[in-house]
């Protein structure tokens, strides 16, 4: 790194520090404070299990939870690739999760939101391959949606996490 690059980096870092910027994953940052503080509602199906698994990977298993995370998952499948002979070759899986974060002590809703996204899979192989591809798409979608929830929690935690 040249001296002018170092100088620019240092000036940018000082400017950000002066405005109160703190890295989310830095020491004492909001991501660190979320670790082990949220108990995610128990899953009732495979999608819920995959969602909870990813959330716990990102925010940790609850050790001394201060908050409960409740969620509602909805998904839909659409045919998007259709041949002239009406054979379906591709599917889109769309998912949406409405979530609410509740403080355990007061019962107050401190954060709520909705996340949505989609994944796709090809149905051009064998039946078994198509089923495996569909299961993989569902798994990937729950991970994507969990990551979006964590991003929203980190971004808003300065308001509700002391």
N, C-alpha and C positions, 0 to 999 in steps of 0.2 A: 504494500500500500504506500503510495507516495505521500509526501508531507502535506500537500494540499488536500488529498483525500482524507488523511487523518484529521486535519484541521476542520474540514467540513463536517466530518462525523462527530467530532467533539462539540462543535457549535450546535449541531442538530440535537445531540444528546442533552446539552445544557438547556436549550430552548424547551425541549420536552419536559425536562425535570422542573423547570421554572413554572410550567403551566399545571403542575400536579400530576403529570403522566406517570403511571407505574405499570411496568410490564405485568400482564395478567398471570404469567407463570413464574415471575420473579419472586424472590424471598419476601414474604409478607403480602404478596399479591392476592387478588380475589380467588384465583384458582386454588391456591394453597389453603385458603380458609374454607373452601367448600369440601375439601377432602374429609370424608367420614361424617359429615354433618347432615346428610340427607338420606332418609330411608325411602326407597322407591317402593310403591305399592306392589304387592305380590302379583306375579303374572298368572293369567288364567288360560293362556294358550301359547302356542309356539312363537307367534309374533311377539307377545308380551315377554316371553322368556328371553328372546334374542335382544329385545329392547333393554330389559333390565340388566342383562349381562354386559352390554356395551356401556350403559350408564355407570354401572359399578366399576368397570375398567377405567372410566374417565374420572369419576368423582370419588371413588373408593367405596368399600363396603361400610355401612354405618357402624361407627364405634360408639359415639354418644350423639345420636341424631337430634338435631334441633328442629328439623323440618321434615315434613312428609311430602313426597311428590306423588300426586295422583295423575292418572292419564287415561285417555280414551283413544284407542286406535281404530281407524277405519281405512280400508283398502278397497281398491277396485281394479279389475283387469279389463283391458281393452285390446282388441285385435287391431294391429296396425299394419301388418304386412299380409296382403292377400293376393294370391296369384290369379290369373285369368280363369283358372278352373275352380275358384273359390276355396282353395286350400290356404289355411292360415300359416304364415311363416314366421311371424314375429308378434310378440305381445308386449304391452306396457303395463307395468304394475304401478299404480299411483297410491301413495299413502299419505295420510293426514293424522296428526296427533294433536289433540287438545290436552294441555297440561295445566296443573295448578300446584303451586308450592305453598304449603300451609305451615305456619309456625306452630309447633306442638304446644308450647306453653300457653299461648293466647288463642289459638284456633283461627288466627287472622290469616287471610290470603295475602301473601307478600309478593307473589309474582304469578302471572298466568300468561298463557300464550298458545299459539298454534304454529306448528311447523308442517311443511308438506314438501314432497319431492317424488321422484319416480325412478324406476329402473326398468330395464327391458331384458328379454331373453328371446333366443331363437328357437323355433319349433320345427326346424328342418331335419333333425336327426331322428333317431328311433323314439318310440314312446317313452322308454326308460330315460333316455338322454333329455328329452323335453321335460319330464317330471323333475329330474335332478336340476336342470337349468332353472325351472320355476322355483324350486326350494331355495336355490342359491340367490335368485333375485329377491325373494322375500327376506332372506338373511341380510343381504346387502342393504336393502331399503331400511330395515330396522336400525342398522348401524348408522346409516346416513342421518336418519331422523333423530336418533339419540345424540349424535354429534351436534346437530342443530339446536337441540334442547340445551345441551351443555354450553354452547356458545351464547345462547340467550341468557342463561343463568349467570355466566361469568360477566357478561356485558352489563347486566342490571344489578349485580350483587352489591355494588357500592351503596344502593338505596336501602337494602333490607338486611345486609349482613354486616354487623358491627364488629 
